[in-house]
Amino acid sequence: QKEVEQDPGPLSVPEGAIVSLNCTYSNSAFQYFMWYRQYSRKGPELLMYTYSSGNKEDGRFTAQVDKSSKYISLFIRDSQPSDSATYLCAMSAPQNGNNRLAFGKGNQVVVIP
Amino acid sequence: GAGVSQSPRYKVAKRGQDVALRCDPISGHVSLFWYQQALGQGPEFLTYFQNEAQLDKSGLPSDRFFAERPEGSVSTLKIQRTQQEDSAVYLCASSLFRHQETQYFGPGTRLLVL
């Protein structure tokens, strides 16, 4: 079993819809939780990060972390065609002396105009 | 300011050839990471440097993979005797502090081994 599970199925939504993405994880040592956006043939770009449990909102994006369930989510409101990309969840446990990121497989999101 | 840069952006190698991939991190960034991203997968950790010290190389898939960062800035990932399974995108990331959670990624080097 991988440390981080993310159902890699592609997701197509009409413009203006809410996009909902999630990941589960098995390592209870993870303390930082991130969402990266990756456009085709580009490197991942940090979108949101959260420390421990809770919610964080930034414009149209909301990240949620539930450590008791080992479950994280990303919501994109009023989705735009420019949001079409692959979204990767990532986690780290820097208290272990190494800030290496453990990634999910990624979700390819297509927002249809 | 300038972000993380990587070169070459694309590399085609014949099986058995040695390759060297370069990463220029953001100036002043202490931590540097290499990841391997296979097609349709998320990045997988390879190795981690803090300044010039390689503190974790547990993700390197075999002894054909070698990384260095001799002066604590530019890093090189070398793959000897490349195999077809080495075909992937190799991503470099840097962060400012030792335990800073924000890693900034470069565009990657896309390696194809024929």
Interface residues (C-beta under 8 A of the other chain):
Chain A: V4 Q6 P8 Y32 M34 Y36 R41 K42 G43 P44 E45 L46 Y49 Y51 L88 A90 S92 P94 Q95 G97 N98 N99 R100 L101 A102 F103 G104 K105 G106
Chain B: V4 S31 F33 Y35 G40 Q41 G42 P43 E44 F45 Y48 L55 D56 G59 L91 A93 S95 R98 H99 Q100 E101 T102 Q103 Y104 F105 G106 P107 G108 R110
